Amino acid sequence: MDQIQNFIETIDGFVGGVILVALLLGVGLFYTFRLGFPQFTKFFRSFKLMFGGIFGQAKEHGSLSSFQALSTAIAAQVGTGNVGGVATAITLGGPGAVFWMWITALLGMSTIFAEAVLAQVFRERRSGELVGGPAFYISKGMGKKSPGLAKFLAGFFAIAIIIALGIIGNMVQSNSIADAVNNSFGIPKLVVGLIIAALASLIFIGGVDRIGRFAELVVPAMAVIYILGSIVLLIKFRANLGEAFSTIFTSAFTPTAAAGGFAGAMVKQAIQMGVQRGLFSNEAGMGSTPHAHAVANVKHPAEQGLIALVGVFLDTIVICSATALAIVVTKSYQVEGLAGVRITQNAFIEGFGPVGGSFLAVCLAFFAFTTIVGWYYFGESNVRYLFGSKGFLVYRILVVAGIVFGAMQEVGVVWALSGFFNNLMVIPNVIALFALSPLVVKIYKDYNRQVQEGGELTYDYDAK
């Protein structure tokens, strides 16, 4: 079993460390220039649209308001990686990794705009509910010119995301919750797994409407509580903030010396770890969050594209940065014998004492649980694409069983497979993003024209 795991991790390391980084950075740069830097020119308008969506327009059954769609996307984006993944990036790449994480997020904002726009344009209504995502815009958008290739890529993507996120990925998330709760409160992992499965099932069976209501209520509260806790910690260590920012910017371009339990890092490591953490935290270009943005009830696809920008900003620039600064100001990454989540936990213990560890455990549990809900929905959208609603029962059974099994024990080869399929699903999505870029640019220009002319925005969703 160890040999299989090592083999998968070797292949995954090459695909995820070289090919994937090049593809995702490449598509981010491509759309940033093709669209004229929308992450900057439309930044304030994006937030205006988001806040307007909180109070929501009336929506049809089987769809979401724009804010619910954003909350569902953020539910999936904000997970254990925002806590443990950031710590690992700093440990392996040094504090300079944080700078490259920021750069990657800025590029990813233009990528996710394109994904959301395409998901809106090529969505469908099946069994009374809107549904969309990469499998739909690959098959329908690319299908006119290359039907055979489009069908293959769409099916490949759908299978990969069902395995990577819906089933195996949610095993990883439940294990993170069970581990954190068990360490902090002593509750048996099996009990935690059963509770997670029961609560998640209640949300799953309500369909997209219940998932949207859950996301819009829980995700903002979850994010605000964690950010406020981080701000209080940073205020307590405010004397170290100047040094922390200086260390981040300096080590982004110069090697970091070893100190304490920190082995030191070269610039190459800082770039690689920062880029990977940024890409996998906000999921821009990976093809996951478009499933939520596809079903948003907006007047023009570009509106949801701009709202999607906010998700990447909040996930990486705000939440990941809160974690990173907490770690750097407390110098927790230099403490020997700590890794992953334990580094972040040490930072909060430094700030608040033992209660800080419990606070982080609760936040981590909420982060991971909302990710389970988001990833379940993304997988369900692709089950609907492949099999229709008749595939839901089997899929839900597999997800719930995986949640309980994942909570009880770590299985290294399963974790490796999750990362492997997670990387594979990116490839067909990025191919489609490049192939359909003329349509994205056309829609963005149409949106800008309508905004300049004033009046009510319109878009014919029946004309592809």
N, C-alpha and C positions, 0 to 999 in steps of 0.2 A: 504493500500500500504506500509506503514511504517513497518507493521508486517511482510510482505513478504520480504521486504528488510533486516530487522533484521535477519530473519530466514536464508536467503541466505548467509548473511555475517557471521553468526555464523558457518555454515557448511564450508564455504569458508575459514574462519580463521583456522579451524582445519586442513582441507586438505592442504591449502597453508602454514600453519605455522609449521606443524609437518611432515605429510606424504611426502609432496613435497620436503621440505628441505632435508629430509633423503634420498629420492630417487635420487635427483640431486647431492647432495654431494657424495653419495655412488657411483654413476656411474662415477663421476669425479675422485674419488680416484681409482676406479677399473681400468679405462683406463690409468690413470697416471702410475700405476705400471705395467699393462700388456704391455704397449707400451714403457716402459723405459724412462719416463719423456720427451716426445717429445717437450713439451713447453719450455724446456731448451736446450736439445741437438740439436734441429732443429730450434731454435729461429732465428738465423741469416740467415739460409737458407730460412726460411719462408719469411722474408722481401726481400731477394734477388729475390725470385720467384714473389713476389708481384710487385716489381719495374720493373721486366722484363715484367710483364703482362700489365703495363701501356702503353707500346709501342706496345703491343698486337700482337698476332699471328692472321693470317687470320681465320675468323670463318664462319661457315655455317649459312644460314638463319635459324632463329628459335632457335639459341643458343647464348651464350654470351662469350666474352673473359673472361679470369680468373679475370681480374681487374674489368670488368663490373659486374661479379657475386659477387665479394667481395663488390663492391660499393652498389649493390642492397641489400646485406645482412646488411651492415652497415646502409643503409638508414632506414631499419626497426629497427635495434638495437638502434640507437641513436634517442631518442625521448624525450618526456616531462619528462620521468623518470630520464634522465641524469641531468635535471635541478631541477625539483621539488621533484623527488623521493629521490635523494641524500640528499636534505635538510631535508626531512621528516625522513630519516634514522638517521641523526645526531641529530635531535630534540628528537626523541624517544629513540635512543640507545646511544647518546653521540658521541663525536668525535672518540671514539674507534671503532665505527661501520665501519669507513673507512678502518681500518686495515683488518677487517674480510671480507670486500668487495673485497680487493686486493687478499686475500687468495682464496676466492671463484672463482675469475676470473682466477687465475692461474690453478685451477683444471678444470674449465670449458673449458680451451683451449684444453685439451686432449679429452673432451667430444665432442666438436664441430668438432674436427678432425675426429672422428668416424662417426658422422652424415654426414659430407660432403663426406667421402669415400663411405658409403653405398648409399647415394643419387646418386652418380656418377655411381656406379655399376648397380643399378636397375632402371635407368632412361629408358624412352621410347620415341619414336617419334610418336606423334599423330597429325594429320592434318598438317603435315609439320614442327611442332615445337617440340623440346625436352621438356620433362616435367618429373619431379621426385620429390621425397620428402618422408617423412615417410609412407604415405599411400601406396606408391609403394614398398618401401623396406620391409614394414610389410607384405603386401599381397604376394609378390613374394619371399622374403627371408625366411619368416617363413611358407609360404604356402606349401612347400614340405613335412614338417613333420606334421603340424597341419593346414590343409586348412580351416576348419571351424572357428577355433579360429582366424586365421590370417585375414580372411575376415571380421569377426566381429570387431576386433581391428582396422583394416584399415578404415573401414566405420565409426567407432566411432570417430577416430581421425579426419577424413576428415570433418565430420559434426561439431565437436567441434571447429576446427580452422576457418571454414567459419563463424561461429557465433561469436567466440571470437575476431578474428582479422579483418576479411574482412568486417563485418557489424557493430557489436556493438563497437568493438575496434576503428574503424575509426570515430564513433560518438564521442568517448571520445577525440580523437586527434583534430577533428574539433572544439570541444568546447574549448579546450585549446588555439587554435589559435584565435578564436573569442574573448575569454575573454581577452587574452593578447593584441590584437590589439585594442579592445574597450577601455580598461583601459588606454592604452598609447596614442592612437590617436583619440578616440571618434567615430570611425566608427561603425555604427549599426551592431549588430551581424548577422542579417539576410543578410545584404549586404556582410559581410565577408564570410558567409556560401555559398552564391551563387557564389562568386568569386572562393572560394576553389573548389567547385563542378565543375565549368566550366573548370578550369585549370587542375584538376585531370582527368576529362573526356577526354580531349585532349591527355593526356598521356596514359590512359587506352586503348583507341581504337587503339593505335599503336602497341599493343601487346608487346611481350617480347623484341623485337628489340628497340622500342622507350623507354621502361622502362629502358633498359640497358644504352642507350645513355644519358637519363636524369640523371641516378644515377652517371655515371662516370664523368659527368660535374659538377653537383650540390653538391654532397656529399663531395668530397675533399675540395672544396671551403668553404662550410658551416663549416666543422670541423676546417679548418685552421683559419678562421676568429674568431671563438669562442675561440680556443686555444690561439691565439695571444692576444686577448682581456684579457683572464685570466692571461697570462704571464705578460702583462703590469700591471695589477692590483697587481699581486704578487710582482713585482719589487717595486711598490709604497709602499707595506707593507712588504718589505724584512726584516725589523727589527723584524717582528713577525713570520717569517718562522720557525726559530729554535724552538720557543715555540710551534708553531702549530704542528710540527712533534712530539715533545716531548709529547704533549697532546694526540695526536692520539695513539701513542704507549703505553703510560702509561694507558690511560683509556680503552684500549683494554683488559687489564688484571686486572684492579682495578676499583671499583665503582667511578662514577663521581659525584661530589658534585653539588647541585643546585646553580644557579647563574643567576640573572636577571630573564628573562622569561623562562629560562631553568630549568626544574624540577629535573634534575639529572637522572642518569641511572645506573643500575646494569650491571655487566659483561654479564649476561645472555641476557639482552636486547641488549647490544652492538653486541654480536654474532648473535642473531636472526635478528636484523635489517640489519646488514652488509651483512649477508649471503643472505637474501631475496633480498636486493637491487642489490647485485652482480648477483644473478641468473636471476632476471627479467630484468636487464639492458642489459646484453649481450645475453640472451635467449639461452645460451648453454644448451642442453638437452631438450628444450621445443619443438623442432621439427619444428620451423618456418623457420630459415635461410637455412636449407638444400634444400629448394625449389629453392633458387637462385644458390647454389653451384652445384646442379644437372645438370644444363644446361651449365656449363662452358666448354669451348673447351680446354681441356688439354690432354696431352699424357698418363697420368697415374692418376688414382683416388687419390693416395696419394699426388700428387702435389696440387690438390685443397684442400685436407685436411689440408695441411700445410699452404696454403694461408688463409684458414678459421681461423686458429689460430690468424692471424693478426687482424681480425675483433674484436675478444674478447679483445685482448690487447688494441687496439685503443679505443674501446667503454668504457671499465671500467678502465683500468690502466691509460689511458691518459685523456679522456674527463670527466668521472665521477670524477677523481682525481682533475682535474682543477676546477670543481665546488666545490668539498669538501674543497680544500685548500683555495679557495676564501672565503668560508663561515667561515672557522675556523680562518684565519688570521684577518678577519674583526670583528670576534666575533658576526656575525649577528644571529647566532643560539641562542644567549642569549637575543636578543631584544624581549621585551614583545609584544604580540598581532600579531606576524607574524607567518605564517605557509606556508609550501610547497614552491611554486615558489616565493612567496613574500620575503622569507628569502634570496634566491639567488639574487633576484632583489635588496634587500637592500645592499647586498655585493657590487654589481656593482655601486650602487648609492654612497656608501661610497668611492669607488675608483674614479669615474668619474663624480659625481654630477648627476643631472636629466637626462643627456644624457645617463648615464649608464643604467637607467631603460628602456629607449627606445631601446638601443642596445640589451639588454637581450630579450625584447619583439620580436624584429626582428629575433634574433637567435632562440628563442623558436618557432616562426612561421615556420621557415625553418625546424627545427628538426621535428616538428609535421607533416608538409606537406610531407616530404620525407618518414616518417613512414607510412602515408596514402598510398603512392604509393607502398612501399614495402609490406605492409600488404594486399593491394588489390591483388597484384600478388600471394602472398602465398595462399590466398583464392581461386583465379582463378584456380590455379594448382589443388586444391582439387575439385572444381566444374568440371574440366576436368576429374578427376579420377572418379567421381560419375556419371556424366551425359554426358560427352563429350562436344564439343563446343556448342551444342544446348542449354546448360544451361547458356551461357555467358550473354545473353541479360537480363534475369531476375536478375541475380546476379549483373550486372552493375547498373540496375535501383535501386535495393535495397541499394547498396553502396552509390550511388549519393544522393538518398533520405535521407539516414542516415546521410550523411555529412551535409546536409542543416538543418535537424532536430536537430542534435547534437549541431550545432553551436548556436542555439537559446536558448536552455535551458538545464539545468542539470536535469536528471531524475535518482534519486538515485538507484532505483531498476534495471535500465538498466546498470548502472555502476557496480552494484554488480553482475549482470549476466555475464558481460564481464569478470570480474575477475574469476568467478566460472568456466566458460567454458575454460578460459585460463589455469586454473589449471588442469582441467580434461584431456585436450589434452596431457599433459605431460606423463600421466600414460602409455598409449599404446606405446608411443615412447620409454620410458625408458625400458619397457619390451623387445622391439625389440633390443635395444642397447645391453642389456645383452645377449639375445638369439643369436645374430649374431656376437658376439665378436670374435669367432674363425676366421671368414672370414676377419674381420678388421685386426687382427693380421697377418694373412697370406698375405694380400695385402701389409701391411706395411713392412713385411720382404722381399717380392718380390721387393718392391721399393728400399729398402736399398741395396739389392744384386745388382740390376741393376746400382745403383749409384756407388757402389764400383767397378764394372766391367768396368764402363765407356761406352761410346757409347750412342746411342739414346734410350730414354725410350720408351717402348711399353707396351700395355695392350690390350687384346682381350675383347672388351666390349660385344661381342656376346656370350661369354662363361661365364655362371653364376655358 
